[in-house]
């Protein structure tokens, strides 16, 4: 019997909870690690981001690297399928932004930041108001941005 795929709203909620809860990360990954879910670019990206997130919760260094490698591959696949999908770029940016420099999994940071910021400032992002708010908040807090860009991003929320 096939289980119904979770809605994007539910996936976003569960992903936020999975950041600080290993069990929730494993549960969400299990729901998204299906061929049906992976046909949807956003669900594939959330599957990859959740897999990479599991590295945060793992104790074994080899498991950490395995989770990161698998998650990164899924995020890259989603970004290749739809390079203009800002939420996919945001997920990959947030994962890569939290990876230590020495691991060489940060190669898309600059390009993802540019695509995300340009899309928001040109109002071509296609994000809902709630998701836009989360993306802008994350970028303001975690991306290296000049003061003018920060002001423009803040203004884009109004």
N, C-alpha and C positions, 0 to 999 in steps of 0.2 A: 504494500500500500504506500503510495506517494504522500508525503507530508506537504502541506501547502507551504510555499515559500513565505518567509516573513516579509511584511511590508517595509519599504524604505524607512518610514517613520519609526517602526519598531527596531529596525537594524541600527539606526542612528542612536536611539535611546540605549539599546543594549551595548553598543560599542562604547559609549560614554561610560557606562558602568564597568565594562570590561577593562578599562584602563587601570582601575585599582583593584580588580577582583579576578583572580586567576580562574576560578570556576566559571564565572560568567564569560570570560574569554574563550575557554574551552567549549562551552555550550554554544556560543555564537559561531565559533569556527565550525563546529559539527553541523549546524544548521545551514551554513553557507558553503560548505565544502561538498557540493553536489554538482553534477553536470548541469542540472537545470538552473541553479543559481549562477553558475559560472558563464552562462550564456548572456546574462545581463552585465554590462560593463561596470555599473556601479556596485552591484552585489559582488562581482569578482574583485573589485578594488577593496571593498569592505572585508572580504574573505582574506585577501592578502594583508591588509592592515592589521586584522585581528591575529593572523598567524605571526606576523612580525611582533605584535604586541605581546604574544606569549613568551617571547625571548626575555622580556622584562621580568616575568614571573618565574622563569626557569632558574634553577640553581646551578646546574651543570653547564660549564662553558661550551661544551660541544652541542648541547641541546639549544643553548642560546643562539649559537651561530647557525644551526640547522633551521630554526624557526625564522630567523632573520633572512636567511638565504631564500627559503621557500616563499615567505611573504613578499620579499622584494621582487621575486620573479613574477608573482601574480600581479603586483602593483604595476610593474613595467609592462606586462601583457595588457592590462586594462588601459594604460596610458597609450600604448601603441594602437589599440583598437579604436580609441576615441581621444586623440590628443587635445581636443578642445573642451573636453569635459572637465570643468573647473573643480568639481568635487573630487574627482579622481586625482587630479594634480595636487589638490590640498591634502588628501590622505597620504600620498607619496611624500610630499614635502614634510608633513608632520612626522612621519616615520623616519625619514632620512635626517631630519633636524635633531632627532633624539639619539642617533647612532653615534658612538664615539668616532672621532676623526680617523683613528688608526685602522678602522675596519674597512675603509674604502667602499662604503655603501652610501655615499653622499654625493654622487656625481650629478644628480638632477636638481639639486637645491637651487642653483642660480636660474636655470631655465624654468623650473616650476614656479619660482617666486615671480619671475617676469610675466609669465603667462597669467598667473592668478591676479597680480596687481593690474596688469594691462586690461584684463577682462572686466575687473570690478570698476576701474576708472572709466572705461568706455561703455559701461553698462551693457556688456554682451555676455555676462556670466551665466545667465539662465538659472540662477539659484533662487530658491524661495527666500522670503525675508528672514526666516529663522536660521536657515543654513548660512545665508550671507552674513548675518550677525556673528555666528560662530567662526566663520572663516576670517572675517575682518578682525575680530577680537584676537584670534590666534596669531594672525600675521602681525598685528600691532605689538603683541607681546613677544613674539619669538623670531620674527624676521628682521634682518638688519635693513632698516629703511631710513632714508633721509627725512628730516622734519617736514619738508613740503609734501612728500608722498604720504607720510603719516596723517597729515592734516586732510589731504584729499580722500584717503581711505575712511577716515572718521566722518567726513562730510557725506560720503557715499551711502552711509547708513540712514541719513535723514530723508 
